[in-house]
């Protein structure tokens, strides 16, 4: 189909498009075998097979698109191990490594609204491929397709069994299970109609209170993203939940393909990964006695390095995007790598975000400490003598031209004062992160693909955060 590949552009984690517009049978059938070819060129020397894993989430027609991708890949001469069912994206990343495959192709649009589908490309090592790999795939789109005389074959597998077995080895499942069955902990999970559905029950071997478990390609009219605006049902459920004396409760939230997580404490308060990452560092370092570097993105909370310092753990900072964390995990001994948008991975696992593993570690931290998540967080604030609040807003801009003007202004007229505070320094490894005189910070980043300005702020109080973000919004709009 001439020109079909023009719609295929890989972003920070795969290619995504609107179903029936950009994301079509023709485009997927074009790009899937090319991705297999580049995976073979990149990882063929280390993989012990000619096989590509193909998996999918619960989006509209995802399993049909996966079948089409598998057929196109076999026509290019590769074997395919095709999933029998939906599963979390990290389950397919793990399968690529366990089966010594060339890699994995996952049909998912992650946290995007329901009219999107996409393709994530995973390497033989069990994580997202670096940008140079997707650039090679894009380059091949411009070439004439080659006819392959020998076809591969399609085999089928259930990814859940090996995935669950691997995750259970990371935590004390019996301790968590006992805490739940004895009524000491009530677990709620909002799977957002996505690929985490049924996952925690499988892992724990006991039922939990799971909501939004049904397959809904429209995601209740929202998007499967772990943000407060999509969690009204979970908030209501937890706030009306009558717990027994001294019993604990936690809500766990998973995005559409279960590689990102958020939580809700026993009082019904939303907890982003800015809160969860420090708690997880403390748990892994103290209760599990694990060592390694902490990797954070530039938008991560200042509490993260302070908790790392409590346990003499070094910190490595990267631009925003899990691919940078994964790169670091391949070259250094890493305990935990996390980003503020909910992606957290572990050196004991694969170089990949994994929300269900994060959920198990969170449950183990609660079961071990017998403390609510917010109490664990406050304890860390007391230990480090550091208290802060955080928020982020995504501001739509009128056009890419407006985006260019704002970027040029930041470069030619550096900000020296923000919301009444003088700027101490500016870090520009990804966007512009301004450290202010009162130790708060504001970060300004531009989307690379759309006219959107991302504004991040951490300060000592939420009022100060909102004041600084309002200032930044006014600056952008003026």
C-alpha positions in Angstrom: 0.0 0.0 0.0 1.9 3.1 -1.2 2.5 5.7 1.4 1.0 3.6 4.2 4.1 3.8 6.3 3.9 7.6 6.4 1.5 7.2 9.4 3.9 5.1 11.3 6.0 7.1 13.7 7.6 5.7 16.9 7.5 7.9 20.0 9.0 7.4 23.4 7.4 3.9 23.9 6.2 2.5 20.6 3.9 3.6 17.7 0.3 4.7 18.5 -2.5 5.7 16.2 -6.2 6.1 15.9 -7.9 2.8 15.0 -9.1 2.8 11.4 -7.2 6.0 10.6 -3.5 5.5 11.3 -3.7 2.1 13.1 -5.0 -0.2 10.4 -4.5 -3.8 9.3 -2.4 -2.6 6.3 -0.1 -0.4 8.4 0.4 -3.1 11.1 1.0 -5.8 8.5 3.6 -3.5 7.0 5.5 -2.6 10.2 5.3 -5.9 12.2 7.6 -8.0 9.9 10.0 -5.0 9.6 10.2 -4.8 13.4 10.9 -8.6 13.5 13.6 -8.1 10.9 15.3 -5.4 13.0 14.9 -7.4 16.2 16.7 -10.3 14.3 19.5 -8.0 13.1 19.9 -6.5 16.6 19.5 -9.5 18.9 19.8 -12.5 16.6 23.4 -13.3 17.8 22.2 -13.6 21.4 18.8 -15.2 20.9 18.7 -18.9 20.5 15.6 -18.9 18.2 14.0 -17.3 15.2 10.9 -16.5 17.3 9.0 -13.3 18.0 6.6 -13.1 20.9 3.3 -11.4 20.0 0.9 -10.2 22.7 -2.0 -7.8 23.3 -4.1 -6.0 25.9 -7.9 -5.6 26.1 -8.5 -2.8 23.7 -10.9 -2.9 20.8 -10.0 -5.7 18.4 -6.5 -6.0 20.0 -6.5 -9.8 19.6 -7.5 -9.6 16.0 -4.8 -7.1 15.2 -2.3 -9.4 17.1 -3.4 -12.3 14.9 -2.8 -10.2 11.8 0.6 -9.1 13.0 1.5 -12.7 13.7 0.5 -13.8 10.2 2.5 -11.0 8.6 5.6 -11.9 10.7 5.5 -15.6 9.7 5.2 -14.6 6.0 8.5 -12.8 6.5 10.1 -16.1 7.6 9.9 -15.8 11.4 8.2 -18.0 13.9 5.7 -16.5 16.2 4.7 -17.4 19.8 1.2 -15.8 20.0 -0.6 -15.2 23.2 -3.8 -17.0 23.8 -5.1 -14.2 26.0 -4.6 -10.6 27.0 -1.8 -9.9 29.6 0.3 -7.1 31.0 2.9 -5.7 28.7 5.7 -6.7 31.2 4.5 -10.3 30.9 5.4 -10.3 27.2 8.8 -8.6 27.9 9.5 -11.3 30.4 8.4 -14.0 27.9 10.9 -12.6 25.3 13.7 -13.2 27.8 12.5 -16.5 29.1 11.9 -18.1 25.7 15.2 -16.7 24.3 13.2 -15.0 21.6 14.3 -12.2 19.3 11.9 -9.9 21.2 8.2 -9.2 21.6 5.6 -7.1 19.8 2.8 -6.0 22.0 -0.5 -4.6 20.6 -1.4 -1.9 23.1 -1.9 1.9 23.4 -1.1 1.8 27.1 -3.0 4.7 28.8 -4.3 6.5 25.7 -8.1 6.9 25.2 -10.1 4.1 23.7 -9.9 5.2 20.0 -6.2 4.4 20.0 -4.2 1.3 19.5 -0.5 0.8 19.1 2.6 -1.3 19.0 5.3 -1.6 21.6 8.6 -3.2 20.6 10.6 -5.2 23.2 14.1 -6.5 22.9 15.4 -10.0 23.7 16.7 -8.7 27.0 13.2 -8.1 28.3 12.7 -4.4 27.9 11.8 -1.6 25.5 14.2 -1.3 22.6 16.3 1.9 22.4 15.4 4.7 19.9 18.1 3.6 17.4 16.1 0.3 16.9 12.8 2.0 16.2 14.6 4.4 13.9 15.9 1.4 11.9 12.3 0.1 11.6 11.1 3.5 10.4 13.9 3.6 7.8 12.9 0.2 6.4 9.4 1.6 5.8 10.7 3.6 2.9 12.2 0.6 1.2 10.5 -1.8 -1.2 9.3 -5.0 0.7 11.2 -8.2 0.0 9.4 -11.4 -0.8 10.2 -14.3 1.5 10.0 -17.8 0.1 9.9 -19.7 3.4 7.2 -19.0 5.9 7.4 -19.4 9.7 4.8 -21.0 12.0 2.5 -19.7 14.7 2.4 -21.4 18.1 0.3 -20.3 21.1 1.1 -19.8 24.8 -0.5 -18.5 28.0 1.9 -15.8 29.3 0.3 -15.6 32.8 1.7 -18.8 34.3 5.4 -18.0 33.9 4.8 -14.4 34.7 3.0 -15.1 37.9 5.5 -17.7 39.0 8.4 -15.2 38.5 6.7 -12.4 40.4 5.7 -14.7 43.4 9.4 -15.4 44.0 10.1 -11.7 44.7 7.9 -11.3 47.8 6.5 -13.3 50.8 3.2 -14.3 49.2 2.2 -16.2 52.3 2.6 -13.2 54.6 0.5 -11.0 52.3 -2.1 -13.7 51.9 -2.4 -14.3 55.6 -2.8 -10.6 56.2 -5.7 -10.5 53.8 -7.4 -13.8 54.9 -7.2 -12.8 58.6 -9.0 -9.6 57.8 -6.0 -7.4 58.7 -5.8 -5.9 55.2 -8.5 -5.2 52.6 -7.1 -4.8 49.1 -9.0 -2.9 46.4 -7.8 -2.8 42.8 -9.0 -0.6 40.0 -7.8 -2.3 36.8 -9.4 0.3 34.6 -10.8 -2.3 32.2 -7.3 -3.1 31.3 -4.8 -6.0 31.2 -4.2 -6.2 35.0 -7.8 -7.7 35.3 -7.6 -10.8 37.5 -3.9 -10.4 38.0 -3.6 -9.8 41.7 -6.1 -12.6 42.5 -4.0 -15.0 40.4 -0.8 -13.9 42.1 -2.1 -14.0 45.7 -4.4 -17.0 45.4 -7.1 -15.2 47.3 -9.9 -12.9 46.0 -9.6 -9.2 46.3 -12.1 -6.4 45.7 -11.4 -5.6 42.0 -13.4 -3.0 40.1 -13.7 -2.0 36.5 -12.8 -5.6 35.6 -15.0 -5.9 32.6 -13.7 -5.3 29.1 -14.8 -1.9 28.0 -13.1 -0.6 24.9 -14.3 3.0 25.7 -12.9 2.8 29.3 -16.0 4.3 30.8 -15.7 7.4 28.6 -12.3 8.3 30.0 -8.8 6.8 29.6 -7.0 3.9 31.4 -4.6 6.3 33.1 -3.9 6.2 36.9 -4.9 9.8 37.6 -7.4 11.1 40.2 -9.9 12.3 37.6 -10.6 8.8 36.4 -10.8 7.2 39.9 -14.1 8.5 41.3 -15.5 5.0 41.8 -12.5 3.8 43.7 -12.5 6.9 45.9 -16.1 6.4 46.8 -15.7 2.7 47.5 -12.7 3.3 49.8 -14.2 6.2 51.6 -17.3 4.3 52.5 -15.5 1.1 53.3 -16.1 0.2 57.0 -12.9 -1.4 58.2 -12.6 -3.5 61.4 -10.7 -2.1 64.3 -7.1 -1.5 63.4 -7.6 -3.2 60.0 -5.8 -1.7 57.0 -7.0 -0.9 53.5 -5.3 0.0 50.3 -6.4 0.7 46.7 -4.1 -0.1 43.8 -4.5 1.4 40.4 -3.2 0.0 37.1 -3.1 1.6 33.6 -4.4 -0.1 30.5 -1.4 -2.4 29.9 -0.4 -2.7 33.5 3.1 -1.2 33.4 2.2 1.9 35.5 0.8 2.1 39.0 -0.8 4.5 41.5 -2.4 3.9 44.9 -5.1 5.2 47.3 -4.5 5.1 51.0 -6.9 3.8 53.7 -8.5 7.3 54.0 -9.2 7.5 50.2 -6.3 9.9 49.3 -4.5 9.5 46.0 -0.9 8.6 46.1 1.2 9.0 42.9 4.5 7.3 42.3 6.2 10.4 43.8 4.9 9.0 47.1 5.2 5.3 46.3 8.9 5.3 45.1 10.3 6.5 48.5 8.2 3.9 50.3 9.4 1.2 48.0 13.1 2.2 48.3 12.8 2.0 52.1 11.0 -1.4 52.0 13.5 -3.0 49.6 16.6 -1.5 51.4 15.4 -2.3 55.0 13.1 -5.3 54.9 14.6 -7.0 51.9 18.2 -5.9 52.5 18.7 -5.2 48.8 21.4 -2.9 47.4 21.9 -1.0 44.2 21.6 2.4 42.6 18.4 4.4 42.6 17.5 5.8 39.1 15.1 8.7 39.0 13.9 11.0 36.2 14.5 14.7 36.4 10.8 15.2 37.4 11.1 12.9 40.4 10.5 14.1 43.9 13.4 15.5 46.0 12.4 13.0 48.7 13.8 10.1 46.5 17.5 11.1 46.9 17.0 11.9 50.6 15.6 8.4 51.3 18.4 6.9 49.2 20.9 8.8 51.3 19.5 7.2 54.5 20.6 3.9 53.2 23.8 5.0 51.5 22.4 4.3 48.0 23.7 6.3 45.1 21.3 8.1 42.8 21.4 8.5 39.0 19.2 11.1 37.3 17.9 10.8 33.7 15.6 12.7 31.3 11.9 11.9 31.5 11.0 8.5 29.9 11.4 5.0 31.1 13.7 4.1 28.2 16.5 6.1 29.9 15.9 4.2 33.2 16.0 0.9 31.3 19.3 1.8 29.6 20.8 2.5 33.0 19.5 -0.8 34.3 21.4 -2.6 31.6 24.7 -1.0 32.5 24.6 -0.7 36.3 23.5 -2.6 39.4 20.1 -0.9 40.0 17.8 -1.4 43.0 14.9 0.6 41.6 14.2 2.9 38.7 11.1 5.0 38.7 9.3 7.9 36.9 6.7 10.3 38.2 4.1 9.1 35.8 3.9 5.7 37.5 6.4 3.5 35.8 8.6 1.6 38.3 11.1 -1.2 37.6 13.5 -3.3 39.7 17.0 -4.7 39.3 15.8 -8.1 40.7 13.5 -8.4 37.7 13.7 -7.2 34.0 14.6 -3.7 32.8 10.9 -2.9 32.4 8.1 -1.1 34.3 5.9 -3.6 36.0 2.9 -2.5 37.9 1.9 -5.9 39.3 5.3 -6.4 40.8 5.1 -2.9 42.3 1.7 -3.8 43.8 3.2 -6.9 45.4 6.0 -4.9 47.0 3.5 -2.3 48.2 1.4 -5.1 49.8 4.4 -6.6 51.4 5.5 -3.3 52.8 2.0 -2.8 54.4 1.9 -6.4 55.6 5.4 -6.2 57.2 5.0 -2.8 58.8 1.2 -3.0 59.6 1.0 0.6 58.6 -1.1 2.6 56.1 0.8 3.8 53.1 0.4 7.5 54.1 1.7 6.7 57.6 4.8 5.0 55.9 5.2 8.2 53.8 4.9 10.5 56.8 7.5 8.4 58.7 10.0 8.9 55.8 9.3 12.6 55.8 10.1 12.7 59.5 13.3 10.6 59.1 14.6 12.9 56.3 13.2 16.1 57.8 11.7 16.9 54.4 8.1 17.6 53.7 6.7 18.5 50.3 3.7 18.6 48.0 3.7 17.9 44.2 1.4 18.4 41.2 1.6 18.5 37.4 -0.6 20.0 34.8 -0.6 19.4 31.0 -1.4 22.7 29.2 -2.7 22.5 25.6 -1.2 25.2 23.4 -2.8 26.8 20.4 -0.3 25.4 17.9 3.2 24.0 17.4 4.1 27.6 16.4 3.2 28.8 19.9 5.3 25.9 21.3 8.3 27.1 19.2 7.9 30.7 20.4 7.8 29.7 24.1 10.9 27.4 23.6 12.8 30.2 21.9 11.8 32.6 24.7 13.2 30.2 27.4 16.4 29.9 25.5 16.9 33.6 24.7 15.4 35.1 27.8 16.1 32.8 30.8 13.7 33.1 33.7 15.3 34.8 36.7 12.2 34.9 38.9 9.2 32.6 39.2 6.2 33.3 41.4 8.1 35.8 43.5 11.1 33.5 44.1 14.5 34.0 42.5 15.9 31.3 40.3 19.0 29.6 41.8 19.9 27.4 38.9 18.4 25.6 35.9 18.9 22.0 34.8 18.2 21.5 31.1 18.8 17.7 30.5 15.1 17.5 29.6 13.1 20.7 29.3 13.9 23.3 31.9 14.0 22.6 35.7 14.2 25.7 37.7 15.4 25.4 41.3 14.1 28.4 43.3 15.4 30.2 46.4 13.1 28.5 48.8 14.2 25.0 47.5 11.0 24.4 45.6 11.3 23.7 41.8 9.3 24.2 38.6 9.9 22.1 35.5 8.7 23.1 32.0 8.7 20.5 29.3 7.3 20.4 25.8 5.7 17.4 24.2 7.8 16.4 21.1 4.8 15.4 19.1 1.9 17.7 20.0 1.3 21.3 21.1 1.3 20.5 24.8 3.3 22.1 27.6 3.9 20.0 30.7 4.4 21.8 34.0 5.7 20.1 37.1 6.2 21.6 40.6 7.3 20.4 44.0 7.2 22.8 47.0 6.8 22.7 50.8 3.0 23.1 50.6 0.2 22.4 48.1 -0.8 26.1 48.2 2.7 27.0 47.0 2.6 24.3 44.3 -0.7 25.6 42.9 0.6 29.2 43.1 3.7 28.3 41.1 1.8 26.3 38.5 -0.7 29.2 38.1 2.2 31.5 37.5 3.7 29.2 34.9 0.3 28.8 33.2 -0.1 32.6 33.0 3.5 32.9 31.7 2.8 30.4 28.9 -0.5 32.0 28.0 0.8 35.5 27.9 
